[in-house]
Amino acid sequence: MAKGNTDNKRIVYVVDGARTPFLRARGRPGQFAAAELALQSAQPLMLRQSFESEELDEVILGCVASAANEANIARVVSLRLGCGDRVPAWTVQRNCGSGLQAVDTAFRYIASGYSEMILAGGVEAMSQAPLMFNRPMVDLISDLYQAKSVAKKISALARIRPGHLKPVISLLIGLTDPVVGLSMGKTAEILASRFGISRYEMDAFAVRSHQRLAAAQAEGRLDEVEVVYDQNSKSYSADDGVRPDSHVDALARLKPVFDRTHGLVTAGNSAQVTDGAAWVLLASEEAVKQHQLIPLGRIVDCDWAGLPPAQMGLGPVYAASTLLNNNKLGLADINYWEINEAFAAQVLACVRAMADKEFCKSELNRSSAIGEIDQDYLNVDGGGISLGHPVGASGARIVLHMLKTLQRTNSHRGIASLCIGGGQGGAMLLENTNV
């Protein structure tokens, strides 16, 4: 459903932002809890502002699966950041769109006059996702705790079999749609089949993602990244999943992960499992003047869309279509695009769907195709395949980086978008206010 734009409401600026390096999971829990990632990236951001953290109206943080000791992780981070007891903080969850949802909510609060300054972002420590007991083991442990005598406790323990010790990997469950019973990777396979995307095209897209991120790092185009330090004072200053030497021949040797017989989606052409956090600081025009802030740009509008869960990867197309319509814009009016790289197949499917007249007519109720995105202006500094996709954080990251890209290239407009597990899409229209 179209939400309409906010032309009749207050201008909302993004005045600054920061993120951690995105750190690839390496088969065991990483060095940072989610709250620590969020805190360490927020601290330098707030320290360089002309106002105190207590002057924020709210802190909103997207997170899909915070740890048990990080309940309402936004509040945990807010208090540790020094925002004080009086600044409300709350956590949002919209799967891969959680970080974008946090930013959109902050945008609408300020646009409506409810707030003046909000710190919004997203975080995920995917490597920290817990291993869980299976149901038979949980039942056995319950019986053990309820046993009133030593004999009954021994009886319960005697029922343990090897199958009781089989762990449940919560991350895999979380990346599977419970309604249609498909993993996110299988939905990418569906899109690859529907739009005739070849394995070579996927692998070539993945290689380009790595090459673009490597170039961005070498040329210093990622100044939003803040150094973080672990408990041993080891520093982490750059996204560490990048493989500058990646090439199609090497990726071609990888086996499919989600459909081992006929599939095309591999670990090499999918987003990496990653830990990271990203923030943006939003302010009204009045707050910008009062605190003499220098905006990166402004948020113009945001739209959300629903679609069949089995084809959730097309979410950016549905959301961007409505966003363009509501703001009376066409493809030619958008200088740069970010489509979060959950899978190479998914991004390529979005590009093809937007250029397909029949798809746009039947699925989007448009009289003509949106048009074909020039991939020279799509994910220009890499994406989830090379950076990683910490699900709660990616939405905030692409907003921040889009504004940085518009400034760097002296360009006017960009759209940052994501597909969302469960069959949704989100897209945000951003403008450089310095051109």
N, C-alpha and C positions, 0 to 999 in steps of 0.2 A: 504494500500500500504506500502510495506517495505521501510523504510527510509535508511537502512544500518547503520552499526556501525561507530564509530569514531576512529578506531585504528590508522589511519593515521593523526590524529590531536592531539592537545595538551592535556595532562592529566589535568583533572579538579578535584580538591579536594573539599570536604566539610570539613571546618575547625572547625565549631562550629554551634550551633543551640540552639533554645529556643522556648518554647511555654507557653501559659497561661494554667491554669487549664481549662478543658472543663466544662462549667457551664450549668446545665440542665434548660431549660425553664420551668417556673412554672405558665403558664396561663396568664402572663402579661409581659410587657417589662422588660428585665433584667436590672441590675445596670450599664451595660457598653455598650456604643456605639461601633461599630466595630473598628473605628479608635483608640479608647482608648485601646481596647484589643491589637491591633497591636502595638501601641506605648509602652505600659507597658511591653510587652514581648521583644521588640527590645532594649529597653534602657539598661537593664543589660547585654544583649548579646554584645552590642557595647562598653559598658564601660569597659569590661574586655579584649578588644582587644589592641594590641600594636600599632595600627594606629588610626587616627581620622576618624570620620564618613564622613568628607568631601573628604576623599581619595577613597571612593567607586566610581565605575564607573557608577553604576545604582542601582535603587531599583525597584523591580518587585513584585507585590502583586496580588494574585488571590482573587477575591471576586465576588460572584454571584449577590448580591442585596445590594449594599451600599446605605446608606440613602441619601436623597436629599442634605443634607449639607455636604456630604462626596464625592462629585463628584471627580473622579479620586482619590480614597482613598489612593493609593500608594503615590501620591504627597503630600497629606495632612499629612500622617504619616512621610514621608521623611523630610519635612520641620520642623515638630515638633520635630523630632529626632535630628535635628541639622546637617543634611547632607549639608545644604546650598543651595543657589539658583542654583549653577552650576551642581549639580548632578541630571540627569534626573530620573523621576519616572513615572511608568505607571502601569495600572491595566489590568489584563487579566480575561476573563470569559470563562470557558469551563465546566459549571455546576459543578458536583462533582469533576471533574478533574482540577479545576482552580488552586489550590495550586501546583499540580504536573506540570501543564503547566508552571507556573511561574518558577519553579526549572529547568524544561527542557529547557526553553528559555535561562535562565542564563547559564546553562551548555553549550549550543551550542554557545552562544556568546563568552564564554571564550575558548572553544575548538577551535574555528575558529581564535582566535587571536584578536577579536574585543574588548574584555574587559579583565581585570585582576582580579577584585574583584566585586562581585555583592551580594547584600542582596536580597534574594528571599523568598517568603512564601505565606501564605494565611490566610484569616480571614473571619469570618461570625458571625453576631449577629442575629441569626434566630428569637430570641424572639422579636426583634425590627421590624420585618416585619410588614408593616402598614396594618391597616384596611382601606378599600377604599369605596367610594360611588359607588353604582351601576349606570348604564348608565342613567336610567330615572332621578335619582337625579342630576347627573352631568348636564344633559340637562336643568333641572329646575333651577339649580344654574346659569347656563349660561344665561338663560332668565332673571333671577333676576338681574344679573349684567348689562345686556344690556338695561334693562327697563329705560326709560328716565323720567318717571313721577311716582309720588307716587301711583297713581291708578294702573299703570301697574305693579309696584312692589307688591302691595297688591294682584293683580290678579294672579301673579306668585306664591306667597306664598300660596294662597288659593287652589292651585292644589296639595299641598303636601298630600300624602296618606301614610298609614303605610308601604306600600311596598317600598316607596322611602327610608325609613330608614333602610332597610335591608342591613347590611354591606357585603362587599366582602372581603374574607380572602385571601390576596395576597399570603400567604405562600402555601395554598392549590392549588392555580392556578399554582404557580411556580413548584410544585411537580407533576404536571400533564403534560404528553406529549401532545402538541397541535396538533401533526400530527396524532397520532393514538388514541388520546382521552383517554389514560389510565393513571391512577395515577401510581407512582412508585411501590406502594404496589400491584397493580393488575398485574404488570409485574412480581413481585415475585411469585404471585399465579400461573401464567402461567408456570414459571420454576419449581415450586413445583409439578405441575401436570405432566409436561414433564418428569421429572427425578424421579418421584415416591417418593418424600420426604414427610415423615409423619409429623404430628403435633408434635408427641413426639420427633422426631429427631430435629426439629426446636427449641423446648423448651429446650431440653438438651444442644444444642449448645449455646443457650442464657445463660443458667445457667453457663456453663463453661466460657463464656466470663466474666461474673461478678466475678466468682471465681478467674480467672487469673488476672484480674485487681486488685482485693482486695489483692491478694498475692504480686503483683508487688508493690503496695503501701506500704504494711507492710514490705517488704524486701528492700525498698529504691531503686527500679530499675527504677524510673522515675525522675532522676535528671535533665532532660531537662525542667521540669515544674518550672516556675518562679512565685513567689507570686505577686498577683495584689491587688490593694486597691481601694475601691470605694470612692465616695465623702464624706462619713461619716467615712473614715479611717478604715472601716472594711476590714480585709484581707481574701483572698481566696487563698488557697495553694494547693488544691487537686481537682481532678475530682470528682464532687459531684453526678454523676448519678449512681454510683456503688451501688449495693445491695448485700452485702456479704452473706446475708441469703436467697438469691433467690434459689428456688427449683422447680423442674418440676411440682409437684402437685399444687403449687400455680399458676404457669403460665398456667396450663391446665384449670384453671377456667376463664381465660380471654376470652372474645368473639372476634371473628374475626372482623377486622376493615374495610377491603376493599371489602370483599365478605361475607356479614353477614349470608348468607344462607349456602353456601358450603365451605367457605374459611378456611384457616389455618393460615394466617398471622395475628398476633395480635400486640398490642403495646409492649408486652413483648418480642417478638422475632424479633423486628425491631429496627433500630437505633433510638436513642433519639433525639428530637429537642433540639439543644444545641448552645451555644455561645462559641467562642474560636478563638485563633490565633496561628500560628506556623511559625517559620522562620528557614532558613538555610543560612549560609554564605559560598559562593563558591569562590574559588581562584585558579589561575593558579599556576604552579610549580614555576614560577619566583616570584610571589607575596608571596608564602609560604616561600621561601628562604629570600626574602627581609625583610619581617616582622617577621621572625622566628616563624612562625605559626606551630601548631601541628595538622595535619589533623585527623579527625574522620575516613575518608576513601575517596574513590573516586567514582564518577559516571562513569560507563562504557558506558552505552547506554540507550536509552529510545525509546519506540515505542508506537504508537497510532493506534487504529483499529476502524472500523465502522461495525455495525451489525444491524439487524432489531430492531427498537425501542421497540417493544413489548417484546423483550427478552434481554433488555439492560444489565441485571445483569450478562450475560456471557461475558461482555466486557473484563475482566481480562484474560480470556482464549485465546481470539483472539490476544490480544496484547502480552501476554507472549509467545505464540507460535512463533510469528514472532521474538520476542526478542531472544528467545533461538536459533532459526535457524540462525539468523544473526550473533550470537556470537559463533556458533558451540558448543552449550552446550546442555546437557540433564538434566533431572530431578535430577539425582544423583549429578550433579555439583552445585546444589543450596542447601545451608544449611538451610536457613530460608525463609519463605514467609509471606508477609502481603497482605491479600486481604481485602480491606475495607469492614466492616460489615454494608452494607446498610440494609440487611435483612439476617436472618439466612438461609432462603431458598436459597437466591442468592449465598452465599458463598458455601453452600453444593452443589448447582447445579454446580458451577465452579469446585469443587473437582471431582464430578462425570463425568463431561464432559471431563476433562483432562484424566481421566482413561478409557474413552469409546472409543474403537478403531473405531467403526462406526462413531461416532460423529467427531472424529479427522480426519477421512478419508474424510467424506462428507463435513464438514464445514471448516476444516483447511488445507485440501489437504495434509495430512500427511499419510505416509504409515503405521504408527502404532500409538498407543496411546502415549500421552506425558508421562503418568504414574500417579500413585495415590500419592498425597501429604500426607505424614505422618503428621497427625494433631497435633502431639506433637511439630511440628516445624512450625505451622501455627498460626499467631496471638497469640504469646506466652504470651503476657501481656494484653490480652483482645483487644477489638475493638469497633466499633461504637455502638454495642448493649449496652455495659457497659459504654464506654467513652462518647458516643454521636458522632454525625457526623455533625459538623458545615461545611456545604458543601464546602465553599471556602477554608477551612483550612486543611481538612483531608489529601489531597495529600501531603502537606508539612510535616504534622505530621508523616505519615507513613515512609517517607524517613528518617527523623531525627531519629525516633525510630528504624528503621531497622539498621542504622549505629551504634546506641548505643547497640543494641542486638548483632551485629557481634563482636563489641569490647568486650562486657561483656563475651561472650562465646568463644572468641578467634577463631571465625569462619571466613571463607573466603568470601562467596558470599550470597547475598540475593536479592530477587525481591519484590518490593513494587508496588502494583497494585490497581486499582479501576475500578468499573463500573461507567458509566456516563449516566445520563438521556439524552434521545434523540437517544440512540443506539450507544454508543462508549465505548472504554476501553483504559486505559493507563497502562503501566508497565515500571518500571525503574530497571535496573540492577546495583547493588551497590557492591563494594568490600571493605573489610577491608584491608588497606595498612600496617597494623601493624603485620601481620602474615607471 
